Amino acid sequence: MVGAPGSWYNPWALRSRRPRRDHPAWRLLGAQHAPLIVSVLHRYFVEPNVRTMPRDELVARVEDDLFHLREELGDDAFPRPAADYLDEWASDDKGWLRKYYPNQRRGGRE
């Protein structure tokens, strides 16, 4: 038996809470800088169909974006350097980016 909408017991709602906590896409929706993250991912990876990019190149591009945003929104809008944001987005608890060595194959073998 399934609980009616508004009832105190809704099995679907109970099952759906865990993916919201655990899946990177759900965490992205609740991120403090979600519009910036989505914009960076789309602009530099999705739109040009790019899957990898050297870290220094991505840092420079995002730093340029942050410069323009700070001009419009003030220096307090994004106070950290681009590299800090990118490192956070690549952390295990976020998972929106992935870091790896350029010559590394799956399994850690070269």
C-alpha positions, 0 to 999 in steps of 0.5 A: 500500500502506498501512502496518499499525497500529504500522508505522513508515510510516503515510501517514495519520499523516504527512498528519494532522500538518499540520492539527493545527499549522495549524488553529485548532481543533487548536491550541485543544485544546492551548492552556494555557487551553483550558477557559476559551477554550471556555467563553467562546466557548460562553457568549457566542457559541454558546449565545446565537447571537451572532456579534459583540459590542462589544469593551468588552462582551466584556472586561467579561464575561470580566473578571467570569468571571476575577474569580470564577475567581480567587476560587476558584482564587487570583490566580495562576490567571489573572494577566492582564487579560481584554483581554490574553487576548482579544487573544491569542485574536484574534491571527493565530497563534490565530484563535479570535476575530476583530477588526474595525471595526463598519462594515467590510464585506468587502474593507475598504470601508464 
